Amino acid sequence: MSFSSRRRNYLLTPHRKDPLIQWMKEMLNHSFVLDCLETTAADTFSHLEQLIEEHRMTPPNSDNPTRLQLLVPTVGTFHTNLPLRKAFIAYNKKYALTKRKYITISFNELRHILNLAQIMALRGEEQQWNPKEKSDMKRSLKSWTNSPGYLCKGIASEQFLPPLDLGQPMLQNPGDGAQEGGGFLPGLKQVEEKLKKIEIRFKGPKMITFDGDQTLYSDGANFEGNPQLANYLYLLLRHGVTIAVVTAAGYEYNREKYEMRLSGLLAYFKSKNLPAEDCERFYLFGGECNFLLKLGSDYRLHPIKERGAGGWMTATKFITNSPGNWKESEVKVLLDNAEKTINESMKELRLRGTVLRKRRAVGMYPQPNQVIPREALDETVLRVHDKMNQIPTMNLPFCAFNGGSDVWVDVGNKRVGVEILTAYLGIAPEDTVHVGDQFLNTGNDHAARGICPCIWITNPDETTYILKSILRLAGVPLDSFPADDNEISSDELSQGSEDAGDFEKKDDDKKSSAINLATFCQRASLAKNMDSMRSGGSD
């Protein structure tokens, strides 16, 4: 390969950038340069919001690309609406982005605004395109903020509907109720009433899936010493939300190793006497999508059987990429090619690492007291991607990713893992959200974007903040821990739903409409220099 082709291939692989966020940043740069963010930024987010909604409403097999696809060719799927304008106004009210003179809106700030918009959408808020039309956001938020919520009034004790018992007869008249002592299932009217109660219980996602490292706990560490995050996970389980850890850590069904990684969290659940029915909504998917376990009433993880009646592989065989449909011969071919590519990369790049082969994964990690450069890890990942794409018979899903200090290639990926969980548990993908830190194309959370809404965080502290925001928008009281001065309050979230026209109204004596040429040149230079710098959010 010539030098020019190497350079061309590298430039065609923006492995450390997110094209959508980069484009959004460029769209806002002109307002910063012209010193008019205060009057135009909200409108810009409205335009972005409409482009996304237009993209969502276009059939995926349409012959004509959407306007958003023309601007961002690699844009993927949006599973919900995104109230970006409201999210921006709420975020700006707290952090005063539009008051800055020298630093434009950054990659990380756009990531936070997108996260906030996704949380608002998962609350079930309807999209409204007329910026002059009031939404119900402020009213509902105030109502929930001033009320302890339905859970505190006894509805928390309501259980989910019992599983269908095929051994009991169904009612002939579905409108009738259950006969006392007759063993009949509830009538449809009763079912609907109970479902309505469950819907009222929690205004938010029905299932939240999490990455492990750098999401629930620090990279390479265990879940320890984070009672606030543990408490929010506990509250979510108590409010009927299903929690699943979808991690690349693949210890097969050696539950002790998984329990060690989650030791602090499981101990917290035990100390709070988490009820058995809530424990059963906590899952762990190891090896991306290969080993499924569930928390029991003894606060220990238990493997879920794979085959036969009730087996998760058997129940999800209708999913094309389900592990239940994989052939061991194909798995071997994938891992053999991945291992060969890793060994070649390690030799050619002179990396001091060790290759480890597992049942459904192969990886490279540094030798003791050695560090493998990030660039070398990315290079190895991209080489594996290229190698797999060259194999015409390769039909299995896989995930090659940079783990921060190592490289791993897993059979399967988190898209498959989340899809299996939604199908196995009967939860719609649009009611699910995946929280992770590796959404670039060299990360293992990237694949989850194709199946459900996602929240992009960078550390466990951000995960804690995200969960707190979800709980607060759902009206759940959070008296156990004091408020953080740096977080967005419920009142400020409410302000994000105010009439957008209020955002643009400024007194003439506060701001001149004239553009200072010197300021214009200075801001243009600053924006250009910032674009050339590596964004911290892309790590």
C-alpha positions in Angstrom: 0.0 0.0 0.0 1.4 3.4 -1.0 1.7 6.3 1.4 -1.0 8.3 -0.4 -3.5 5.4 -0.2 -2.7 4.9 3.5 -3.3 8.6 4.1 -6.5 8.5 2.0 -7.9 5.5 3.9 -7.1 7.2 7.2 -8.9 10.4 6.2 -11.9 8.3 5.1 -12.1 6.8 8.6 -13.1 9.5 11.0 -12.7 7.1 13.9 -12.3 9.8 16.5 -15.3 12.0 15.5 -19.0 11.9 15.6 -20.2 13.2 12.2 -23.7 14.4 13.5 -22.3 16.3 16.5 -19.5 17.8 14.4 -22.0 19.0 11.9 -24.2 20.5 14.6 -21.2 22.3 16.0 -20.4 23.8 12.5 -24.0 25.0 12.2 -23.7 26.9 15.5 -20.3 28.4 14.6 -21.7 31.1 12.4 -23.9 32.4 15.2 -20.9 32.5 17.5 -18.7 34.3 15.0 -21.4 36.9 14.4 -22.0 37.3 18.2 -25.7 36.4 17.8 -26.0 33.1 19.7 -28.5 34.7 22.1 -30.9 35.5 19.3 -30.4 32.7 16.8 -29.1 29.6 18.7 -32.6 28.4 19.8 -33.8 28.7 16.2 -30.9 26.7 15.0 -31.8 23.9 17.3 -35.4 24.1 16.0 -34.1 23.6 12.5 -32.0 20.7 13.6 -35.0 19.2 15.4 -37.1 19.4 12.3 -34.5 17.9 10.1 -34.2 14.9 12.5 -38.0 14.5 12.6 -38.2 14.6 8.8 -35.5 11.9 8.7 -37.4 9.8 11.3 -40.6 10.0 9.2 -38.9 8.9 6.0 -39.2 5.2 5.2 -35.7 3.5 5.5 -36.0 2.0 2.1 -36.8 5.4 0.4 -35.0 6.0 -2.9 -34.6 9.7 -2.1 -32.2 10.6 0.8 -33.5 13.0 3.4 -32.1 16.5 3.8 -30.2 15.3 6.9 -28.7 12.4 5.0 -27.4 14.9 2.4 -25.8 17.0 5.1 -24.6 14.0 7.2 -24.3 11.0 5.0 -23.4 8.6 7.8 -26.4 9.6 10.0 -28.2 6.6 11.5 -31.6 5.9 13.1 -33.5 8.1 15.5 -35.9 6.0 17.6 -37.8 8.9 19.2 -38.3 12.6 18.6 -35.6 14.9 20.1 -36.9 18.2 21.6 -33.5 19.9 21.0 -34.8 23.4 21.4 -36.3 22.8 24.8 -33.2 20.9 25.9 -30.9 23.8 24.7 -32.9 26.4 26.5 -32.8 24.5 29.8 -29.1 23.8 29.4 -28.3 27.4 28.4 -30.3 28.8 31.4 -28.0 26.8 33.7 -24.6 27.2 32.0 -25.1 30.5 30.1 -23.6 29.2 26.8 -24.8 32.2 24.9 -23.0 34.7 27.2 -19.6 33.5 26.3 -17.4 35.7 24.2 -14.3 33.5 23.4 -15.4 29.9 23.6 -18.1 28.5 21.3 -20.4 25.7 22.1 -18.2 22.6 22.4 -18.6 19.0 21.4 -19.2 17.9 25.0 -21.9 20.5 25.5 -23.7 19.4 22.4 -23.5 15.8 23.7 -25.1 16.9 27.0 -27.8 18.7 25.1 -28.6 15.7 23.0 -28.6 13.5 26.2 -31.1 15.9 27.8 -33.3 16.0 24.8 -33.3 12.2 24.7 -34.3 12.0 28.4 -37.2 14.5 27.7 -38.3 12.4 24.8 -38.3 9.2 26.8 -40.6 10.9 29.3 -43.3 10.7 26.6 -43.4 14.4 25.7 -45.1 15.1 22.4 -43.2 17.0 19.7 -44.4 20.5 18.8 -43.1 22.4 15.9 -44.7 25.8 16.4 -42.2 27.7 18.5 -45.0 30.0 19.7 -47.1 27.2 21.1 -46.9 26.4 24.8 -46.2 22.7 25.7 -47.4 21.0 28.9 -43.8 20.5 30.1 -43.7 23.2 32.7 -47.1 22.4 34.1 -46.4 18.7 34.4 -42.9 19.2 35.8 -44.2 21.5 38.5 -47.0 19.0 39.4 -44.5 16.2 39.7 -42.0 18.3 41.6 -44.5 19.4 44.2 -46.0 15.9 44.7 -44.4 12.8 46.3 -45.7 10.8 43.3 -48.1 7.9 43.1 -45.5 5.5 44.4 -45.5 7.1 47.8 -49.3 6.8 48.0 -49.4 3.0 47.8 -49.4 2.4 44.1 -45.8 1.2 44.4 -47.0 -2.0 45.9 -48.9 -2.8 42.6 -47.2 -5.7 40.9 -46.9 -6.3 37.3 -49.5 -8.6 35.7 -48.9 -12.3 36.5 -47.5 -14.4 33.7 -50.0 -16.2 31.5 -50.8 -19.6 32.9 -51.8 -21.9 30.0 -53.2 -24.4 32.5 -56.0 -22.1 33.5 -59.1 -21.5 31.3 -59.7 -18.1 29.7 -62.9 -16.2 30.3 -65.5 -16.7 27.6 -66.5 -13.1 27.9 -63.4 -11.0 27.9 -65.3 -8.0 29.4 -66.1 -9.9 32.6 -63.9 -9.9 35.6 -62.3 -12.9 37.2 -64.6 -15.2 39.2 -63.7 -15.4 42.8 -61.9 -18.7 43.5 -62.5 -19.9 40.0 -58.9 -19.5 38.9 -59.8 -17.4 35.8 -57.5 -14.8 34.4 -58.5 -11.2 34.8 -60.9 -9.7 32.2 -59.6 -7.4 29.6 -61.1 -4.3 31.3 -59.3 -5.1 34.5 -56.1 -5.7 32.5 -56.4 -2.3 30.8 -57.1 -0.6 34.1 -54.0 -2.2 35.7 -51.9 -1.3 32.7 -53.0 2.3 33.0 -51.8 2.3 36.6 -48.5 0.9 35.6 -48.2 3.5 32.9 -48.8 6.2 35.5 -46.2 4.8 37.9 -43.2 5.9 35.9 -42.9 8.4 33.1 -39.7 7.3 31.5 -38.0 4.3 29.9 -39.2 0.9 30.7 -35.8 -0.6 30.4 -32.3 0.9 30.8 -29.2 -1.0 29.7 -25.7 0.0 30.8 -22.2 -0.6 29.7 -19.9 -1.6 32.5 -16.5 -0.1 32.5 -16.4 3.7 32.7 -20.2 3.8 32.9 -21.2 2.1 36.1 -17.6 1.9 37.5 -14.2 3.1 36.5 -12.3 1.4 33.7 -11.0 -2.0 35.0 -12.4 -1.4 38.5 -15.4 -2.8 40.3 -18.7 -1.1 41.4 -17.6 0.1 44.9 -18.1 3.2 47.0 -20.9 4.9 44.9 -24.0 4.8 47.1 -25.7 7.6 45.1 -25.6 5.7 41.8 -26.6 2.5 43.6 -29.5 4.3 45.2 -30.8 5.6 41.8 -30.6 2.1 40.3 -32.5 0.8 43.4 -35.2 3.5 42.9 -35.5 2.6 39.2 -36.0 -1.0 40.1 -38.6 -0.1 42.7 -40.5 1.9 40.2 -40.8 -1.0 37.8 -37.9 -0.2 35.4 -35.9 -3.2 34.1 -32.1 -2.7 34.5 -29.6 -4.7 32.4 -25.8 -4.5 32.4 -24.7 -5.3 28.8 -20.9 -5.7 29.1 -18.1 -7.0 27.0 -16.7 -8.8 30.0 -17.1 -12.5 29.1 -16.6 -14.9 32.0 -19.1 -17.3 30.5 -21.5 -18.4 33.3 -18.9 -17.9 36.1 -21.2 -15.8 38.2 -18.6 -15.1 40.9 -16.6 -13.0 38.5 -19.6 -10.9 37.4 -20.6 -10.5 41.1 -17.2 -9.2 41.9 -17.5 -6.5 39.3 -20.9 -5.5 40.8 -20.1 -6.3 44.4 -20.9 -2.8 45.8 -24.2 -2.6 43.9 -25.4 -6.1 44.9 -24.5 -5.3 48.6 -26.5 -2.1 48.4 -29.6 -4.0 47.1 -29.2 -6.5 49.9 -28.9 -3.7 52.6 -32.1 -2.1 51.2 -34.0 -5.4 51.2 -34.9 -5.1 47.5 -38.0 -7.2 47.0 -37.7 -10.4 45.0 -40.0 -9.2 42.2 -37.7 -6.2 41.8 -34.6 -8.3 41.9 -36.0 -10.3 39.0 -35.9 -7.2 36.8 -32.1 -6.9 37.0 -30.2 -8.7 34.3 -26.6 -9.0 33.2 -25.5 -9.9 29.6 -21.9 -10.9 29.4 -19.7 -11.1 26.3 -21.9 -8.5 24.6 -24.8 -10.9 24.0 -23.5 -14.4 24.8 -24.2 -15.1 28.5 -27.4 -14.0 30.2 -27.9 -14.0 33.9 -30.6 -12.7 36.3 -30.5 -11.5 39.9 -32.3 -13.7 42.3 -34.0 -13.1 45.7 -30.7 -14.1 47.3 -29.0 -11.1 45.7 -26.8 -13.4 43.5 -26.7 -13.7 39.8 -28.2 -16.9 38.3 -27.7 -18.1 34.7 -30.8 -18.2 32.5 -31.0 -21.4 30.6 -30.2 -21.2 26.9 -32.2 -24.0 25.2 -35.6 -25.6 25.7 -38.8 -24.1 27.0 -38.1 -20.7 28.5 -34.6 -20.7 27.2 -33.5 -17.3 26.0 -31.7 -18.6 22.9 -34.7 -20.7 21.9 -37.1 -17.8 22.6 -35.2 -15.4 20.4 -34.3 -17.7 17.4 -36.6 -15.6 15.2 -34.0 -12.8 15.5 -31.6 -13.4 12.6 -28.4 -12.5 14.5 -29.4 -14.3 17.7 -26.7 -16.6 19.2 -29.2 -19.4 19.0 -28.7 -19.3 15.2 -24.9 -19.3 15.2 -22.9 -22.2 13.9 -19.7 -23.1 15.9 -17.8 -23.5 12.6 -18.6 -19.9 11.7 -17.6 -18.7 15.2 -14.3 -20.4 14.8 -13.6 -18.8 11.4 -14.4 -15.4 12.8 -12.1 -15.8 15.9 -9.3 -17.4 13.8 -9.2 -14.4 11.4 -9.4 -11.9 14.2 -6.6 -13.6 16.2 -4.4 -13.7 13.1 -5.0 -10.0 12.4 -4.2 -9.1 16.0 -1.0 -11.1 15.9 0.1 -9.5 12.6 -0.7 -6.0 14.0 1.2 -6.7 17.2 4.2 -7.9 15.3 4.2 -5.1 12.7 3.6 -2.3 15.1 6.0 -3.8 17.7 3.5 -3.8 20.4 4.3 -5.4 23.8 1.1 -7.2 24.3 -0.4 -10.7 25.0 -3.1 -12.3 23.0 -5.9 -14.2 24.8 -8.5 -16.4 23.2 -11.8 -17.1 24.8 -14.9 -19.1 23.9 -16.6 -16.2 22.1 -13.8 -13.5 22.0 -10.2 -12.9 21.3 -8.2 -9.9 22.5 -4.8 -8.3 23.1 -3.8 -6.6 26.4 -0.5 -5.0 27.4 2.3 -6.9 29.2 3.0 -6.0 32.8 4.3 -2.4 33.2 3.7 -1.7 29.5 1.2 0.7 27.8 -0.1 0.3 24.3 -0.6 3.7 22.6 -4.2 4.6 21.8 -3.3 5.1 18.1 -2.0 1.5 18.0 -5.1 0.2 19.6 -7.3 2.1 17.1 -5.1 0.8 14.2 -5.6 -2.7 15.3 -9.3 -2.3 15.6 -9.6 -0.8 12.1 -7.4 -3.6 10.7 -9.8 -6.2 12.2 -12.8 -4.3 10.7 -11.1 -4.3 7.3 -10.2 -8.0 7.5 -13.7 -9.1 8.4 -15.2 -7.0 5.6 -13.0 -8.9 3.1 -14.4 -12.3 4.1 -17.5 -12.8 1.8 -18.9 -15.7 3.9 -18.8 -13.7 7.2 -22.4 -13.4 8.3 -22.0 -13.3 12.0 -22.2 -10.0 13.9 -19.0 -9.0 15.7 -17.6 -6.2 17.7 -13.9 -5.1 17.4 -13.3 -2.3 19.9 -10.6 -0.3 21.7 -11.2 -0.9 25.4 -8.9 2.0 26.5 -5.9 -0.1 27.3 -6.6 -3.2 25.2 -8.3 -4.5 22.1 -11.1 -7.1 21.9 -13.0 -8.8 19.2 -16.3 -10.3 20.4 -18.7 -12.6 18.5 -21.9 -10.6 18.6 -22.4 -7.0 19.7 -24.5 -4.8 21.9 -27.1 -4.3 19.3 -27.8 -8.0 19.4 -27.7 -8.0 23.2 -30.2 -5.2 23.5 -32.4 -6.6 20.8 -32.5 -10.0 22.5 -33.4 -8.4 25.8 -36.3 -6.3 24.3 -37.7 -9.4 22.5 -37.2 -11.8 25.4 -38.7 -9.4 28.0 -41.4 -8.0 25.7 -40.2 -4.4 25.9 -40.4 -2.1 22.9 -37.0 -0.8 21.7 -38.3 2.8 21.7 -39.1 2.3 25.4 -35.5 1.2 26.1 -32.4 3.4 26.4 -28.7 2.3 26.4 -26.2 4.2 28.5 -22.5 3.9 27.5 -19.3 5.7 26.9 -18.0 4.2 23.6 -20.2 5.4 20.8 -17.4 6.1 18.3 -16.9 3.5 15.6 -14.0 2.0 17.5 -16.2 1.5 20.6 -18.5 -1.4 21.6 -21.5 0.8 22.4 -21.7 2.1 18.8 -23.8 -0.9 17.6 -26.5 -0.2 20.1 -27.4 3.0 18.2 -29.1 0.9 15.6 -31.7 -0.7 17.9 -32.7 1.8 20.7 -32.2 5.4 22.0 -28.8 6.0 23.5 -27.3 8.2 26.1 -23.6 9.1 25.6 -21.7 9.6 28.9 -18.0 9.6 29.7 -17.7 8.5 33.3 -19.8 7.1 36.2 -20.5 10.6 37.5 -22.3 11.5 34.3 -24.3 8.2 34.6 -25.3 9.3 38.1 -26.5 12.7 36.8 -28.4 11.1 33.9 -30.3 8.7 36.2 -31.1 11.5 38.6 -32.5 13.5 35.7 -34.7 10.6 34.6 -36.0 10.1 38.1 -36.8 13.7 38.6 -38.6 14.1 35.3 -40.7 11.1 36.3 -41.7 12.8 39.5 -39.7 10.5 41.9 -38.7 12.2 45.1 -34.9 12.2 45.7 -34.6 13.2 49.3 -31.8 10.8 50.2 -29.1 12.9 48.6 -28.6 16.6 48.5 -28.9 18.5 45.2 -25.8 19.2 43.2 -25.2 22.9 42.4 -23.9 22.0 38.9 -27.0 20.1 37.8 -30.1 21.4 36.0 -33.0 21.8 38.4 -36.6 20.9 37.6 -37.4 24.6 37.4 -34.7 25.1 34.8 -35.9 22.0 32.9 -39.3 23.6 32.9 -37.9 26.8 31.5 -36.7 24.8 28.6 -40.3 24.2 27.6 -41.2 27.9 27.7 -42.4 29.6 24.6 -39.3 29.9 22.5 -40.2 33.5 21.6 -39.4 34.4 25.2 -35.8 33.3 24.6 -35.3 35.8 21.7 -36.9 38.8 23.4 -34.2 41.2 24.4 -34.3 44.9 25.3 -32.9 47.1 22.6 -30.7 49.0 25.2 -29.1 45.7 26.3 -27.6 44.7 23.0 -26.7 46.6 19.9 -27.4 45.1 16.5 -24.2 46.5 15.0 -21.4 44.0 14.3 -18.0 45.0 15.4 -15.5 44.0 12.7 -12.6 43.4 15.1 -14.9 41.1 17.2 -16.0 39.3 14.1 -12.4 38.5 13.0 -11.4 37.5 16.5 -14.4 35.1 16.8 -13.8 33.6 13.3 -10.1 32.9 14.3 -11.2 31.4 17.6 -13.7 29.1 15.9 -11.2 28.0 13.3 -8.6 27.2 16.0 -11.1 25.3 18.1 -12.1 23.1 15.2 -8.4 22.0 14.8 -8.2 20.9 18.4 -9.2 17.4 19.4 -12.5 17.4 21.3 -12.3 15.9 24.8 -15.7 14.2 24.2 -14.2 11.9 21.5 -12.1 9.9 23.9 
